[in-house]
């Protein structure tokens, strides 16, 4: 059996079908030879010029057909050069993200005073932390002072016994006030969402709005239909608006009042079409 060498570039390998030339090389030579004949007989009838132009055309055809550099033909180099010159060198990223369904229609306050209040509070907190930093002896000096005290030999202490007056046998009773009652934590809101068959509904968005209509919490039920606020709500009036992003279940808006007492879990039932 005759053995044949496997080419390195299998995907770009071209078989030599016309002598030692490939079809692409043969087409280059044929096209440039036709151009040379055309220049010689028709376009340039002047004797010295037609020889020069025809000869240069034939040489250019041979270069396009036979010249290779780094296993790439001349037409590939010219194509890459034009691509690099004409392609843009700078790109601008423009973000076009669509808001999720559960954030559509959410009221967001555009008051700049809220941002200014946050910045002012952050600056005051940083100033307070700087004022509470320890001053005076550096930590290294404190460590050195403690080490010096430990290395000094301890002197024996003399115990002096002095006469004392007799102590009354009546014990002294001291009373300590009872500990202050701990402050009750603020109220946290929780509840369960069911359908009309009393089955828990997962992945239901729960919007908690204030009296001004601003969203203060966005919750989501788990696979047991439960939802709960991680941070307690300040006392006040709120409205609860459950929403099914799939559009299968429908709910009424509920109004609640939150005070210092811990509320019982809220039971919410859907109004899907039977």
C-alpha positions as CSV (number, residue, x, y, z in Angstrom):
1,X,0.0,0.0,0.0
2,X,1.3,3.4,-1.0
3,X,1.7,5.9,1.9
4,X,0.8,9.6,1.6
5,X,1.9,12.4,3.9
6,X,-1.0,14.1,5.8
7,X,-0.8,17.9,5.2
8,X,-0.6,20.2,8.3
9,X,-3.4,22.5,7.2
10,X,-6.1,19.9,6.4
11,X,-8.9,22.5,6.1
12,X,-7.1,24.8,3.7
13,X,-5.3,22.2,1.7
14,X,-5.7,22.4,-2.1
15,X,-5.0,19.6,-4.4
16,X,-2.8,20.2,-7.4
17,X,-5.0,19.2,-10.3
18,X,-3.3,20.9,-13.2
19,X,0.3,19.8,-13.2
20,X,2.0,21.3,-10.1
21,X,-0.6,24.1,-10.0
22,X,-3.8,24.2,-8.0
23,X,-7.0,25.5,-9.6
24,X,-6.6,28.9,-7.9
25,X,-3.0,29.3,-9.2
26,X,-4.0,28.2,-12.7
27,X,-6.9,30.8,-12.7
28,X,-4.5,33.6,-11.6
29,X,-2.0,32.8,-14.4
30,X,-4.8,32.5,-17.0
31,X,-6.4,35.8,-16.0
32,X,-3.1,37.8,-15.9
33,X,-2.0,36.2,-19.2
34,X,-5.2,37.3,-20.9
35,X,-4.6,40.8,-19.5
36,X,-1.1,40.8,-20.8
37,X,-2.3,39.9,-24.3
38,X,-5.0,42.5,-24.1
39,X,-2.4,45.2,-23.1
40,X,0.0,44.1,-25.8
41,X,-2.3,44.1,-28.8
42,X,-5.2,46.5,-28.1
43,X,-4.6,49.1,-25.3
44,X,-0.9,50.0,-25.9
45,X,0.1,49.7,-29.5
46,X,3.3,51.6,-28.9
47,X,6.2,49.2,-29.2
48,X,8.3,49.9,-26.1
49,X,5.3,50.4,-23.8
50,X,3.4,47.2,-24.7
51,X,6.3,45.0,-23.9
52,X,6.8,46.6,-20.5
53,X,3.2,46.6,-19.5
54,X,2.6,43.0,-20.7
55,X,5.7,41.8,-19.0
56,X,4.7,43.5,-15.7
57,X,1.3,42.0,-15.9
58,X,2.7,38.5,-16.4
59,X,5.1,38.9,-13.5
60,X,2.2,40.1,-11.3
61,X,0.2,37.1,-12.2
62,X,3.1,34.8,-11.4
63,X,3.5,36.5,-8.0
64,X,-0.2,36.2,-7.2
65,X,-0.1,32.5,-8.2
66,X,3.2,31.3,-6.8
67,X,4.3,33.7,-4.0
68,X,3.7,32.6,-0.4
69,X,4.8,34.1,2.9
70,X,4.1,32.3,6.1
71,X,2.0,29.9,4.1
72,X,-0.3,32.7,2.9
73,X,-0.8,33.9,-0.6
74,X,-0.4,37.5,-1.7
75,X,-4.2,38.0,-2.1
76,X,-4.7,37.0,1.5
77,X,-2.1,39.6,2.7
78,X,-3.8,42.3,0.6
79,X,-7.2,41.3,1.9
80,X,-6.0,41.5,5.5
81,X,-4.3,44.8,4.9
82,X,-7.5,46.4,3.5
83,X,-9.5,44.9,6.4
84,X,-7.2,46.4,9.0
85,X,-7.2,49.8,7.3
86,X,-10.9,50.1,6.8
87,X,-12.2,48.5,10.0
88,X,-12.9,50.8,12.9
89,X,-10.2,51.0,15.6
90,X,-12.5,52.2,18.4
91,X,-15.7,50.7,19.8
92,X,-18.3,52.3,22.1
93,X,-20.3,50.1,24.4
94,X,-23.9,51.3,24.7
95,X,-26.0,49.5,27.3
96,X,-29.6,48.7,26.3
97,X,-30.9,46.5,29.1
98,X,-34.6,45.9,29.4
99,X,-36.0,46.3,32.9
100,X,-37.4,43.0,34.5
101,X,-41.1,42.6,34.6
102,X,-41.3,42.9,38.4
103,X,-39.6,46.3,38.2
104,X,-41.9,47.8,35.5
105,X,-44.2,50.4,36.8
106,X,-42.4,50.8,40.1
107,X,-42.5,54.3,41.5
108,X,-39.0,55.6,42.2
109,X,-38.6,59.0,43.9
110,X,-36.4,61.4,42.0
111,X,-35.8,63.7,44.9
112,X,-32.2,64.8,45.2
113,X,-32.5,65.6,48.9
114,X,-32.5,61.8,49.6
115,X,-29.1,61.4,48.0
116,X,-27.8,64.5,49.7
117,X,-29.0,63.2,53.1
118,X,-27.2,59.9,52.5
119,X,-23.9,61.7,51.6
120,X,-24.2,64.0,54.7
121,X,-24.9,61.0,57.0
122,X,-21.8,59.2,55.6
123,X,-19.6,62.2,56.2
124,X,-20.9,62.6,59.7
125,X,-20.3,58.9,60.5
126,X,-16.7,59.1,59.1
127,X,-16.0,62.2,61.2
128,X,-17.4,60.5,64.4
129,X,-15.2,57.4,63.8
130,X,-12.1,59.6,63.4
131,X,-12.9,61.4,66.7
132,X,-13.1,58.1,68.6
133,X,-9.7,56.9,67.5
134,X,-7.3,56.4,70.5
135,X,-4.7,59.2,70.8
136,X,-1.5,59.4,72.9
137,X,0.8,56.4,73.3
138,X,1.3,54.5,70.1
139,X,0.7,50.7,70.1
140,X,4.4,50.0,69.7
141,X,5.2,52.2,72.7
142,X,2.6,50.4,74.8
143,X,4.0,47.0,73.9
144,X,7.5,48.2,74.8
145,X,6.3,49.5,78.2
146,X,4.5,46.3,79.0
147,X,7.6,44.3,78.1
148,X,9.8,46.5,80.3
149,X,7.5,45.9,83.3
150,X,7.6,42.2,82.8
151,X,11.4,42.1,82.6
152,X,11.9,44.0,85.9
153,X,12.4,41.8,89.0
154,X,9.5,41.9,91.4
155,X,10.3,43.2,94.9
156,X,8.9,41.3,97.9
157,X,6.0,43.1,99.3
158,X,5.8,43.8,103.1
159,X,2.6,43.0,104.8
160,X,1.7,45.5,107.5
161,X,-0.9,44.3,110.1
162,X,-2.7,47.2,111.8
163,X,-5.2,47.0,114.6
164,X,-8.7,47.3,113.5
165,X,-11.9,48.1,115.3
166,X,-14.4,45.3,115.8
167,X,-16.8,44.9,113.0
168,X,-20.5,44.9,113.7
169,X,-22.1,41.5,113.4
170,X,-25.1,42.9,111.6
171,X,-24.7,42.2,107.9
172,X,-25.2,44.9,105.3
173,X,-27.9,44.1,102.8
174,X,-27.6,45.8,99.4
175,X,-30.4,45.6,96.9
176,X,-29.9,45.8,93.2
177,X,-32.6,47.2,91.0
178,X,-34.3,44.7,88.7
179,X,-32.9,44.7,85.1
180,X,-34.7,46.9,82.7
181,X,-37.0,45.1,80.3
182,X,-35.6,44.6,76.9
183,X,-37.0,46.6,74.1
184,X,-39.3,44.6,71.8
185,X,-38.0,44.3,68.3
186,X,-39.8,46.1,65.5
187,X,-42.6,44.3,63.7
188,X,-41.6,42.1,60.7
189,X,-44.2,41.3,58.1
190,X,-44.8,37.7,56.9
191,X,-47.6,35.8,55.1
192,X,-48.6,32.9,52.9
193,X,-50.2,33.0,49.4
194,X,-52.6,30.3,48.3
195,X,-54.8,29.6,45.3
196,X,-58.5,28.9,45.6
197,X,-57.7,25.2,46.2
198,X,-55.6,26.2,49.2
199,X,-52.3,25.2,47.5
200,X,-49.2,27.4,48.2
201,X,-48.1,29.5,45.2
202,X,-44.3,29.9,44.7
203,X,-42.6,32.7,42.8
204,X,-45.2,35.3,43.4
205,X,-43.9,38.9,43.7
206,X,-45.2,40.9,46.7
207,X,-44.9,44.7,46.6
208,X,-45.3,46.6,49.8
209,X,-46.1,50.2,49.2
210,X,-46.3,53.1,51.6
211,X,-49.1,55.7,51.9
212,X,-47.3,57.9,49.3
213,X,-47.4,55.0,46.8
214,X,-43.7,54.4,47.0
215,X,-42.4,50.8,47.0
216,X,-40.6,50.1,50.3
217,X,-40.2,46.3,49.9
218,X,-40.2,43.8,47.0
219,X,-40.6,40.2,48.2
220,X,-41.0,36.8,46.5
221,X,-42.7,33.7,47.8
222,X,-40.7,30.4,48.2
223,X,-41.9,27.0,47.2
224,X,-44.1,26.9,50.3
225,X,-45.8,30.1,49.3
226,X,-44.2,32.0,52.2
227,X,-42.9,35.6,52.1
228,X,-41.3,37.7,54.9
229,X,-39.5,40.9,55.4
230,X,-35.8,40.5,56.4
231,X,-35.7,44.0,57.9
232,X,-38.6,45.2,60.2
233,X,-41.0,47.8,58.8
234,X,-41.5,51.1,60.6
235,X,-44.9,51.7,62.2
236,X,-47.4,53.0,59.7
237,X,-50.0,52.2,57.0
238,X,-49.0,50.0,54.0
239,X,-50.6,48.3,51.1
240,X,-49.7,44.8,49.8
241,X,-50.0,44.1,46.1
242,X,-49.2,40.5,45.1
243,X,-48.5,39.9,41.4
244,X,-48.0,36.8,39.3
245,X,-45.5,37.4,36.5
246,X,-46.9,34.5,34.5
247,X,-50.4,36.1,34.5
248,X,-52.2,33.0,35.7
249,X,-53.2,34.3,39.2
250,X,-54.7,37.6,40.2
251,X,-54.9,39.3,43.6
252,X,-56.5,42.2,45.4
253,X,-54.6,45.0,47.1
254,X,-54.6,44.7,50.9
255,X,-54.2,47.6,53.3
256,X,-52.5,46.9,56.6
257,X,-51.4,48.9,59.6
258,X,-48.0,48.0,61.3
259,X,-47.4,49.0,64.9
260,X,-45.0,47.9,67.6
261,X,-46.8,44.5,68.0
262,X,-45.7,41.5,66.0
263,X,-48.5,40.9,63.4
264,X,-49.8,37.4,62.7
265,X,-48.9,35.9,59.3
266,X,-51.2,37.2,56.5
267,X,-53.2,34.7,54.5
268,X,-53.7,35.8,50.8
269,X,-55.8,33.9,48.3
270,X,-55.8,34.3,44.6
271,X,-58.6,35.1,42.2
272,X,-57.7,33.0,39.2
273,X,-60.3,32.3,36.5
274,X,-61.9,28.8,37.0
